[in-house]
Amino acid sequence: MPMSSPLAMSFADSIKQAQRRTFYDQHQLLAVSMILIVLILPFVGLLVSGLFGVIAGALVSFAAYYLAPYVLLKLGV
């Protein structure tokens, strides 16, 4: 599935798996960064505030993984 233009892409289109995969394939450094964020942020949360921090860290990291393509395309990256 070809990726639509950044200006025409809706939020719903940006969170589809095919669109996300295409975005991360085109931005390899960002993909590696997001993997590190998703893995490390829950541990940072654990150190900061225990179990609540783990849950909050996991939620924030997964939200960042899903929202990064949309936000970065809207910013023109």
TORBA-564152 format. One record per atom (N, C-alpha, C): residue number from 1; atom name; y, x, z. Coordinates in nm, 2 decimals. Example, Ala and Ser with C-alpha at 12.3 -4.5 7.8 and 13.67 -1.06 7.14 Angstrom:
<pts>
<pt><num>1</num><atomo>N</atomo><y>-0.57</y><x>1.32</x><z>0.78</z></pt>
<pt><num>1</num><atomo>CA</atomo><y>-0.45</y><x>1.23</x><z>0.78</z></pt>
<pt><num>1</num><atomo>C</atomo><y>-0.33</y><x>1.32</x><z>0.78</z></pt>
<pt><num>2</num><atomo>N</atomo><y>-0.22</y><x>1.28</x><z>0.71</z></pt>
<pt><num>2</num><atomo>CA</atomo><y>-0.11</y><x>1.37</x><z>0.71</z></pt>
<pt><num>2</num><atomo>C</atomo><y>0.00</y><x>1.29</x><z>0.79</z></pt>
</pts>
This chain:
<pts>
<pt><num>1</num><atomo>N</atomo><y>-0.12</y><x>0.08</x><z>0.00</z></pt>
<pt><num>1</num><atomo>CA</atomo><y>0.00</y><x>0.00</x><z>0.00</z></pt>
<pt><num>1</num><atomo>C</atomo><y>0.12</y><x>0.09</x><z>0.00</z></pt>
<pt><num>2</num><atomo>N</atomo><y>0.21</y><x>0.08</x><z>-0.10</z></pt>
<pt><num>2</num><atomo>CA</atomo><y>0.33</y><x>0.16</x><z>-0.10</z></pt>
<pt><num>2</num><atomo>C</atomo><y>0.43</y><x>0.12</x><z>0.00</z></pt>
<pt><num>3</num><atomo>N</atomo><y>0.50</y><x>0.22</x><z>0.05</z></pt>
<pt><num>3</num><atomo>CA</atomo><y>0.60</y><x>0.20</x><z>0.15</z></pt>
<pt><num>3</num><atomo>C</atomo><y>0.72</y><x>0.15</x><z>0.09</z></pt>
<pt><num>4</num><atomo>N</atomo><y>0.78</y><x>0.04</x><z>0.14</z></pt>
<pt><num>4</num><atomo>CA</atomo><y>0.90</y><x>-0.01</x><z>0.08</z></pt>
<pt><num>4</num><atomo>C</atomo><y>1.02</y><x>0.07</x><z>0.12</z></pt>
<pt><num>5</num><atomo>N</atomo><y>1.13</y><x>0.04</x><z>0.05</z></pt>
<pt><num>5</num><atomo>CA</atomo><y>1.25</y><x>0.12</x><z>0.08</z></pt>
<pt><num>5</num><atomo>C</atomo><y>1.30</y><x>0.10</x><z>0.23</z></pt>
<pt><num>6</num><atomo>N</atomo><y>1.36</y><x>0.20</x><z>0.29</z></pt>
<pt><num>6</num><atomo>CA</atomo><y>1.40</y><x>0.18</x><z>0.43</z></pt>
<pt><num>6</num><atomo>C</atomo><y>1.50</y><x>0.07</x><z>0.45</z></pt>
<pt><num>7</num><atomo>N</atomo><y>1.58</y><x>0.04</x><z>0.36</z></pt>
<pt><num>7</num><atomo>CA</atomo><y>1.68</y><x>-0.07</x><z>0.38</z></pt>
<pt><num>7</num><atomo>C</atomo><y>1.61</y><x>-0.20</x><z>0.36</z></pt>
<pt><num>8</num><atomo>N</atomo><y>1.50</y><x>-0.21</x><z>0.29</z></pt>
<pt><num>8</num><atomo>CA</atomo><y>1.44</y><x>-0.34</x><z>0.26</z></pt>
<pt><num>8</num><atomo>C</atomo><y>1.33</y><x>-0.37</x><z>0.36</z></pt>
<pt><num>9</num><atomo>N</atomo><y>1.29</y><x>-0.27</x><z>0.44</z></pt>
<pt><num>9</num><atomo>CA</atomo><y>1.17</y><x>-0.28</x><z>0.53</z></pt>
<pt><num>9</num><atomo>C</atomo><y>1.22</y><x>-0.36</x><z>0.66</z></pt>
<pt><num>10</num><atomo>N</atomo><y>1.14</y><x>-0.47</x><z>0.68</z></pt>
<pt><num>10</num><atomo>CA</atomo><y>1.17</y><x>-0.55</x><z>0.80</z></pt>
<pt><num>10</num><atomo>C</atomo><y>1.09</y><x>-0.49</x><z>0.92</z></pt>
<pt><num>11</num><atomo>N</atomo><y>1.13</y><x>-0.54</x><z>1.04</z></pt>
<pt><num>11</num><atomo>CA</atomo><y>1.06</y><x>-0.49</x><z>1.16</z></pt>
<pt><num>11</num><atomo>C</atomo><y>0.92</y><x>-0.52</x><z>1.15</z></pt>
<pt><num>12</num><atomo>N</atomo><y>0.88</y><x>-0.64</x><z>1.11</z></pt>
<pt><num>12</num><atomo>CA</atomo><y>0.74</y><x>-0.68</x><z>1.10</z></pt>
<pt><num>12</num><atomo>C</atomo><y>0.66</y><x>-0.59</x><z>1.01</z></pt>
<pt><num>13</num><atomo>N</atomo><y>0.72</y><x>-0.55</x><z>0.90</z></pt>
<pt><num>13</num><atomo>CA</atomo><y>0.65</y><x>-0.46</x><z>0.80</z></pt>
<pt><num>13</num><atomo>C</atomo><y>0.63</y><x>-0.32</x><z>0.86</z></pt>
<pt><num>14</num><atomo>N</atomo><y>0.73</y><x>-0.28</x><z>0.94</z></pt>
<pt><num>14</num><atomo>CA</atomo><y>0.73</y><x>-0.14</x><z>0.99</z></pt>
<pt><num>14</num><atomo>C</atomo><y>0.62</y><x>-0.12</x><z>1.10</z></pt>
<pt><num>15</num><atomo>N</atomo><y>0.57</y><x>-0.23</x><z>1.16</z></pt>
<pt><num>15</num><atomo>CA</atomo><y>0.47</y><x>-0.21</x><z>1.26</z></pt>
<pt><num>15</num><atomo>C</atomo><y>0.33</y><x>-0.23</x><z>1.21</z></pt>
<pt><num>16</num><atomo>N</atomo><y>0.32</y><x>-0.26</x><z>1.08</z></pt>
<pt><num>16</num><atomo>CA</atomo><y>0.18</y><x>-0.27</x><z>1.02</z></pt>
<pt><num>16</num><atomo>C</atomo><y>0.12</y><x>-0.14</x><z>1.01</z></pt>
<pt><num>17</num><atomo>N</atomo><y>-0.01</y><x>-0.13</x><z>1.03</z></pt>
<pt><num>17</num><atomo>CA</atomo><y>-0.09</y><x>-0.01</x><z>1.03</z></pt>
<pt><num>17</num><atomo>C</atomo><y>-0.07</y><x>0.08</x><z>0.91</z></pt>
<pt><num>18</num><atomo>N</atomo><y>-0.07</y><x>0.01</x><z>0.79</z></pt>
<pt><num>18</num><atomo>CA</atomo><y>-0.06</y><x>0.09</x><z>0.67</z></pt>
<pt><num>18</num><atomo>C</atomo><y>0.08</y><x>0.15</x><z>0.65</z></pt>
<pt><num>19</num><atomo>N</atomo><y>0.18</y><x>0.08</x><z>0.69</z></pt>
<pt><num>19</num><atomo>CA</atomo><y>0.32</y><x>0.13</x><z>0.68</z></pt>
<pt><num>19</num><atomo>C</atomo><y>0.34</y><x>0.25</x><z>0.78</z></pt>
<pt><num>20</num><atomo>N</atomo><y>0.28</y><x>0.23</x><z>0.90</z></pt>
<pt><num>20</num><atomo>CA</atomo><y>0.29</y><x>0.34</x><z>1.00</z></pt>
<pt><num>20</num><atomo>C</atomo><y>0.22</y><x>0.46</x><z>0.96</z></pt>
<pt><num>21</num><atomo>N</atomo><y>0.10</y><x>0.44</x><z>0.90</z></pt>
<pt><num>21</num><atomo>CA</atomo><y>0.02</y><x>0.56</x><z>0.86</z></pt>
<pt><num>21</num><atomo>C</atomo><y>0.09</y><x>0.63</x><z>0.75</z></pt>
<pt><num>22</num><atomo>N</atomo><y>0.15</y><x>0.56</x><z>0.65</z></pt>
<pt><num>22</num><atomo>CA</atomo><y>0.22</y><x>0.62</x><z>0.54</z></pt>
<pt><num>22</num><atomo>C</atomo><y>0.34</y><x>0.70</x><z>0.60</z></pt>
<pt><num>23</num><atomo>N</atomo><y>0.41</y><x>0.64</x><z>0.69</z></pt>
<pt><num>23</num><atomo>CA</atomo><y>0.53</y><x>0.71</x><z>0.75</z></pt>
<pt><num>23</num><atomo>C</atomo><y>0.49</y><x>0.84</x><z>0.82</z></pt>
<pt><num>24</num><atomo>N</atomo><y>0.38</y><x>0.83</x><z>0.90</z></pt>
<pt><num>24</num><atomo>CA</atomo><y>0.34</y><x>0.95</x><z>0.98</z></pt>
<pt><num>24</num><atomo>C</atomo><y>0.28</y><x>1.06</x><z>0.89</z></pt>
<pt><num>25</num><atomo>N</atomo><y>0.22</y><x>1.01</x><z>0.77</z></pt>
<pt><num>25</num><atomo>CA</atomo><y>0.17</y><x>1.11</x><z>0.67</z></pt>
<pt><num>25</num><atomo>C</atomo><y>0.28</y><x>1.18</x><z>0.61</z></pt>
<pt><num>26</num><atomo>N</atomo><y>0.39</y><x>1.12</x><z>0.59</z></pt>
<pt><num>26</num><atomo>CA</atomo><y>0.51</y><x>1.18</x><z>0.53</z></pt>
<pt><num>26</num><atomo>C</atomo><y>0.59</y><x>1.27</x><z>0.62</z></pt>
<pt><num>27</num><atomo>N</atomo><y>0.57</y><x>1.24</x><z>0.75</z></pt>
<pt><num>27</num><atomo>CA</atomo><y>0.64</y><x>1.32</x><z>0.86</z></pt>
<pt><num>27</num><atomo>C</atomo><y>0.54</y><x>1.38</x><z>0.96</z></pt>
<pt><num>28</num><atomo>N</atomo><y>0.48</y><x>1.49</x><z>0.91</z></pt>
<pt><num>28</num><atomo>CA</atomo><y>0.37</y><x>1.55</x><z>0.99</z></pt>
<pt><num>28</num><atomo>C</atomo><y>0.42</y><x>1.60</x><z>1.13</z></pt>
<pt><num>29</num><atomo>N</atomo><y>0.54</y><x>1.67</x><z>1.13</z></pt>
<pt><num>29</num><atomo>CA</atomo><y>0.59</y><x>1.72</x><z>1.26</z></pt>
<pt><num>29</num><atomo>C</atomo><y>0.61</y><x>1.61</x><z>1.36</z></pt>
<pt><num>30</num><atomo>N</atomo><y>0.67</y><x>1.50</x><z>1.31</z></pt>
<pt><num>30</num><atomo>CA</atomo><y>0.69</y><x>1.38</x><z>1.40</z></pt>
<pt><num>30</num><atomo>C</atomo><y>0.56</y><x>1.32</x><z>1.45</z></pt>
<pt><num>31</num><atomo>N</atomo><y>0.46</y><x>1.32</x><z>1.36</z></pt>
<pt><num>31</num><atomo>CA</atomo><y>0.33</y><x>1.27</x><z>1.40</z></pt>
<pt><num>31</num><atomo>C</atomo><y>0.27</y><x>1.35</x><z>1.51</z></pt>
<pt><num>32</num><atomo>N</atomo><y>0.27</y><x>1.48</x><z>1.50</z></pt>
<pt><num>32</num><atomo>CA</atomo><y>0.22</y><x>1.57</x><z>1.61</z></pt>
<pt><num>32</num><atomo>C</atomo><y>0.30</y><x>1.55</x><z>1.74</z></pt>
<pt><num>33</num><atomo>N</atomo><y>0.43</y><x>1.53</x><z>1.72</z></pt>
<pt><num>33</num><atomo>CA</atomo><y>0.52</y><x>1.51</x><z>1.84</z></pt>
<pt><num>33</num><atomo>C</atomo><y>0.48</y><x>1.38</x><z>1.91</z></pt>
<pt><num>34</num><atomo>N</atomo><y>0.46</y><x>1.28</x><z>1.83</z></pt>
<pt><num>34</num><atomo>CA</atomo><y>0.42</y><x>1.15</x><z>1.89</z></pt>
<pt><num>34</num><atomo>C</atomo><y>0.28</y><x>1.15</x><z>1.96</z></pt>
<pt><num>35</num><atomo>N</atomo><y>0.19</y><x>1.23</x><z>1.90</z></pt>
<pt><num>35</num><atomo>CA</atomo><y>0.06</y><x>1.24</x><z>1.97</z></pt>
<pt><num>35</num><atomo>C</atomo><y>0.08</y><x>1.31</x><z>2.10</z></pt>
<pt><num>36</num><atomo>N</atomo><y>0.16</y><x>1.41</x><z>2.11</z></pt>
<pt><num>36</num><atomo>CA</atomo><y>0.19</y><x>1.48</x><z>2.24</z></pt>
<pt><num>36</num><atomo>C</atomo><y>0.26</y><x>1.39</x><z>2.34</z></pt>
<pt><num>37</num><atomo>N</atomo><y>0.35</y><x>1.31</x><z>2.29</z></pt>
<pt><num>37</num><atomo>CA</atomo><y>0.42</y><x>1.21</x><z>2.38</z></pt>
<pt><num>37</num><atomo>C</atomo><y>0.33</y><x>1.11</x><z>2.43</z></pt>
<pt><num>38</num><atomo>N</atomo><y>0.24</y><x>1.05</x><z>2.35</z></pt>
<pt><num>38</num><atomo>CA</atomo><y>0.15</y><x>0.95</x><z>2.39</z></pt>
<pt><num>38</num><atomo>C</atomo><y>0.05</y><x>1.01</x><z>2.49</z></pt>
<pt><num>39</num><atomo>N</atomo><y>0.01</y><x>1.13</x><z>2.48</z></pt>
<pt><num>39</num><atomo>CA</atomo><y>-0.08</y><x>1.19</x><z>2.57</z></pt>
<pt><num>39</num><atomo>C</atomo><y>-0.02</y><x>1.24</x><z>2.70</z></pt>
<pt><num>40</num><atomo>N</atomo><y>0.10</y><x>1.29</x><z>2.70</z></pt>
<pt><num>40</num><atomo>CA</atomo><y>0.16</y><x>1.36</x><z>2.81</z></pt>
<pt><num>40</num><atomo>C</atomo><y>0.24</y><x>1.26</x><z>2.90</z></pt>
<pt><num>41</num><atomo>N</atomo><y>0.31</y><x>1.16</x><z>2.84</z></pt>
<pt><num>41</num><atomo>CA</atomo><y>0.40</y><x>1.07</x><z>2.92</z></pt>
<pt><num>41</num><atomo>C</atomo><y>0.33</y><x>1.00</x><z>3.03</z></pt>
<pt><num>42</num><atomo>N</atomo><y>0.21</y><x>0.95</x><z>3.02</z></pt>
<pt><num>42</num><atomo>CA</atomo><y>0.14</y><x>0.89</x><z>3.14</z></pt>
<pt><num>42</num><atomo>C</atomo><y>0.12</y><x>0.99</x><z>3.25</z></pt>
<pt><num>43</num><atomo>N</atomo><y>0.10</y><x>1.11</x><z>3.22</z></pt>
<pt><num>43</num><atomo>CA</atomo><y>0.08</y><x>1.21</x><z>3.33</z></pt>
<pt><num>43</num><atomo>C</atomo><y>0.21</y><x>1.25</x><z>3.40</z></pt>
<pt><num>44</num><atomo>N</atomo><y>0.32</y><x>1.25</x><z>3.32</z></pt>
<pt><num>44</num><atomo>CA</atomo><y>0.45</y><x>1.26</x><z>3.37</z></pt>
<pt><num>44</num><atomo>C</atomo><y>0.49</y><x>1.15</x><z>3.47</z></pt>
<pt><num>45</num><atomo>N</atomo><y>0.45</y><x>1.03</x><z>3.42</z></pt>
<pt><num>45</num><atomo>CA</atomo><y>0.47</y><x>0.91</x><z>3.51</z></pt>
<pt><num>45</num><atomo>C</atomo><y>0.39</y><x>0.92</x><z>3.64</z></pt>
<pt><num>46</num><atomo>N</atomo><y>0.27</y><x>0.97</x><z>3.63</z></pt>
<pt><num>46</num><atomo>CA</atomo><y>0.19</y><x>0.99</x><z>3.75</z></pt>
<pt><num>46</num><atomo>C</atomo><y>0.26</y><x>1.08</x><z>3.85</z></pt>
<pt><num>47</num><atomo>N</atomo><y>0.31</y><x>1.19</x><z>3.80</z></pt>
<pt><num>47</num><atomo>CA</atomo><y>0.38</y><x>1.29</x><z>3.89</z></pt>
<pt><num>47</num><atomo>C</atomo><y>0.51</y><x>1.23</x><z>3.95</z></pt>
<pt><num>48</num><atomo>N</atomo><y>0.58</y><x>1.15</x><z>3.87</z></pt>
<pt><num>48</num><atomo>CA</atomo><y>0.70</y><x>1.09</x><z>3.92</z></pt>
<pt><num>48</num><atomo>C</atomo><y>0.68</y><x>0.98</x><z>4.02</z></pt>
<pt><num>49</num><atomo>N</atomo><y>0.60</y><x>0.88</x><z>3.98</z></pt>
<pt><num>49</num><atomo>CA</atomo><y>0.59</y><x>0.77</x><z>4.07</z></pt>
<pt><num>49</num><atomo>C</atomo><y>0.45</y><x>0.70</x><z>4.08</z></pt>
<pt><num>50</num><atomo>N</atomo><y>0.35</y><x>0.78</x><z>4.07</z></pt>
<pt><num>50</num><atomo>CA</atomo><y>0.21</y><x>0.73</x><z>4.10</z></pt>
<pt><num>50</num><atomo>C</atomo><y>0.16</y><x>0.64</x><z>3.99</z></pt>
<pt><num>51</num><atomo>N</atomo><y>0.08</y><x>0.54</x><z>4.03</z></pt>
<pt><num>51</num><atomo>CA</atomo><y>0.01</y><x>0.45</x><z>3.94</z></pt>
<pt><num>51</num><atomo>C</atomo><y>0.11</y><x>0.37</x><z>3.86</z></pt>
<pt><num>52</num><atomo>N</atomo><y>0.22</y><x>0.32</x><z>3.92</z></pt>
<pt><num>52</num><atomo>CA</atomo><y>0.33</y><x>0.25</x><z>3.84</z></pt>
<pt><num>52</num><atomo>C</atomo><y>0.38</y><x>0.34</x><z>3.73</z></pt>
<pt><num>53</num><atomo>N</atomo><y>0.40</y><x>0.47</x><z>3.76</z></pt>
<pt><num>53</num><atomo>CA</atomo><y>0.45</y><x>0.56</x><z>3.66</z></pt>
<pt><num>53</num><atomo>C</atomo><y>0.35</y><x>0.58</x><z>3.54</z></pt>
<pt><num>54</num><atomo>N</atomo><y>0.22</y><x>0.58</x><z>3.57</z></pt>
<pt><num>54</num><atomo>CA</atomo><y>0.12</y><x>0.59</x><z>3.47</z></pt>
<pt><num>54</num><atomo>C</atomo><y>0.13</y><x>0.47</x><z>3.37</z></pt>
<pt><num>55</num><atomo>N</atomo><y>0.14</y><x>0.35</x><z>3.43</z></pt>
<pt><num>55</num><atomo>CA</atomo><y>0.14</y><x>0.23</x><z>3.35</z></pt>
<pt><num>55</num><atomo>C</atomo><y>0.27</y><x>0.23</x><z>3.27</z></pt>
<pt><num>56</num><atomo>N</atomo><y>0.38</y><x>0.26</x><z>3.33</z></pt>
<pt><num>56</num><atomo>CA</atomo><y>0.51</y><x>0.26</x><z>3.26</z></pt>
<pt><num>56</num><atomo>C</atomo><y>0.51</y><x>0.37</x><z>3.15</z></pt>
<pt><num>57</num><atomo>N</atomo><y>0.46</y><x>0.49</x><z>3.18</z></pt>
<pt><num>57</num><atomo>CA</atomo><y>0.45</y><x>0.60</x><z>3.09</z></pt>
<pt><num>57</num><atomo>C</atomo><y>0.37</y><x>0.56</x><z>2.97</z></pt>
<pt><num>58</num><atomo>N</atomo><y>0.25</y><x>0.49</x><z>2.99</z></pt>
<pt><num>58</num><atomo>CA</atomo><y>0.17</y><x>0.45</x><z>2.88</z></pt>
<pt><num>58</num><atomo>C</atomo><y>0.24</y><x>0.35</x><z>2.79</z></pt>
<pt><num>59</num><atomo>N</atomo><y>0.30</y><x>0.25</x><z>2.86</z></pt>
<pt><num>59</num><atomo>CA</atomo><y>0.37</y><x>0.15</x><z>2.78</z></pt>
<pt><num>59</num><atomo>C</atomo><y>0.49</y><x>0.21</x><z>2.70</z></pt>
<pt><num>60</num><atomo>N</atomo><y>0.56</y><x>0.30</x><z>2.75</z></pt>
<pt><num>60</num><atomo>CA</atomo><y>0.67</y><x>0.36</x><z>2.68</z></pt>
<pt><num>60</num><atomo>C</atomo><y>0.62</y><x>0.44</x><z>2.57</z></pt>
<pt><num>61</num><atomo>N</atomo><y>0.52</y><x>0.52</x><z>2.59</z></pt>
<pt><num>61</num><atomo>CA</atomo><y>0.47</y><x>0.61</x><z>2.48</z></pt>
<pt><num>61</num><atomo>C</atomo><y>0.41</y><x>0.53</x><z>2.37</z></pt>
<pt><num>62</num><atomo>N</atomo><y>0.34</y><x>0.42</x><z>2.40</z></pt>
<pt><num>62</num><atomo>CA</atomo><y>0.28</y><x>0.34</x><z>2.29</z></pt>
<pt><num>62</num><atomo>C</atomo><y>0.39</y><x>0.26</x><z>2.22</z></pt>
<pt><num>63</num><atomo>N</atomo><y>0.49</y><x>0.22</x><z>2.29</z></pt>
<pt><num>63</num><atomo>CA</atomo><y>0.61</y><x>0.15</x><z>2.22</z></pt>
<pt><num>63</num><atomo>C</atomo><y>0.68</y><x>0.25</x><z>2.13</z></pt>
<pt><num>64</num><atomo>N</atomo><y>0.70</y><x>0.37</x><z>2.18</z></pt>
<pt><num>64</num><atomo>CA</atomo><y>0.76</y><x>0.48</x><z>2.09</z></pt>
<pt><num>64</num><atomo>C</atomo><y>0.68</y><x>0.50</x><z>1.97</z></pt>
<pt><num>65</num><atomo>N</atomo><y>0.55</y><x>0.51</x><z>1.98</z></pt>
<pt><num>65</num><atomo>CA</atomo><y>0.46</y><x>0.53</x><z>1.86</z></pt>
<pt><num>65</num><atomo>C</atomo><y>0.48</y><x>0.42</x><z>1.76</z></pt>
<pt><num>66</num><atomo>N</atomo><y>0.49</y><x>0.30</x><z>1.80</z></pt>
<pt><num>66</num><atomo>CA</atomo><y>0.50</y><x>0.18</x><z>1.71</z></pt>
<pt><num>66</num><atomo>C</atomo><y>0.64</y><x>0.17</x><z>1.66</z></pt>
<pt><num>67</num><atomo>N</atomo><y>0.74</y><x>0.20</x><z>1.74</z></pt>
<pt><num>67</num><atomo>CA</atomo><y>0.88</y><x>0.17</x><z>1.70</z></pt>
<pt><num>67</num><atomo>C</atomo><y>0.94</y><x>0.29</x><z>1.63</z></pt>
<pt><num>68</num><atomo>N</atomo><y>0.89</y><x>0.41</x><z>1.64</z></pt>
<pt><num>68</num><atomo>CA</atomo><y>0.95</y><x>0.53</x><z>1.58</z></pt>
<pt><num>68</num><atomo>C</atomo><y>0.97</y><x>0.52</x><z>1.43</z></pt>
<pt><num>69</num><atomo>N</atomo><y>0.87</y><x>0.47</x><z>1.35</z></pt>
<pt><num>69</num><atomo>CA</atomo><y>0.90</y><x>0.46</x><z>1.21</z></pt>
<pt><num>69</num><atomo>C</atomo><y>1.01</y><x>0.37</x><z>1.17</z></pt>
<pt><num>70</num><atomo>N</atomo><y>1.02</y><x>0.25</x><z>1.24</z></pt>
<pt><num>70</num><atomo>CA</atomo><y>1.13</y><x>0.16</x><z>1.21</z></pt>
<pt><num>70</num><atomo>C</atomo><y>1.27</y><x>0.22</x><z>1.25</z></pt>
<pt><num>71</num><atomo>N</atomo><y>1.28</y><x>0.27</x><z>1.36</z></pt>
<pt><num>71</num><atomo>CA</atomo><y>1.40</y><x>0.33</x><z>1.41</z></pt>
<pt><num>71</num><atomo>C</atomo><y>1.45</y><x>0.45</x><z>1.33</z></pt>
<pt><num>72</num><atomo>N</atomo><y>1.36</y><x>0.54</x><z>1.30</z></pt>
<pt><num>72</num><atomo>CA</atomo><y>1.40</y><x>0.65</x><z>1.22</z></pt>
<pt><num>72</num><atomo>C</atomo><y>1.43</y><x>0.62</x><z>1.08</z></pt>
<pt><num>73</num><atomo>N</atomo><y>1.36</y><x>0.52</x><z>1.02</z></pt>
<pt><num>73</num><atomo>CA</atomo><y>1.40</y><x>0.48</x><z>0.88</z></pt>
<pt><num>73</num><atomo>C</atomo><y>1.53</y><x>0.41</x><z>0.88</z></pt>
<pt><num>74</num><atomo>N</atomo><y>1.56</y><x>0.34</x><z>0.98</z></pt>
<pt><num>74</num><atomo>CA</atomo><y>1.70</y><x>0.27</x><z>0.99</z></pt>
<pt><num>74</num><atomo>C</atomo><y>1.81</y><x>0.38</x><z>1.01</z></pt>
<pt><num>75</num><atomo>N</atomo><y>1.77</y><x>0.49</x><z>1.08</z></pt>
<pt><num>75</num><atomo>CA</atomo><y>1.87</y><x>0.59</x><z>1.10</z></pt>
<pt><num>75</num><atomo>C</atomo><y>1.89</y><x>0.68</x><z>0.98</z></pt>
<pt><num>76</num><atomo>N</atomo><y>1.79</y><x>0.67</x><z>0.88</z></pt>
<pt><num>76</num><atomo>CA</atomo><y>1.80</y><x>0.75</x><z>0.76</z></pt>
<pt><num>76</num><atomo>C</atomo><y>1.73</y><x>0.88</x><z>0.76</z></pt>
<pt><num>77</num><atomo>N</atomo><y>1.63</y><x>0.89</x><z>0.85</z></pt>
<pt><num>77</num><atomo>CA</atomo><y>1.56</y><x>1.02</x><z>0.86</z></pt>
<pt><num>77</num><atomo>C</atomo><y>1.45</y><x>1.02</x><z>0.76</z></pt>
</pts>
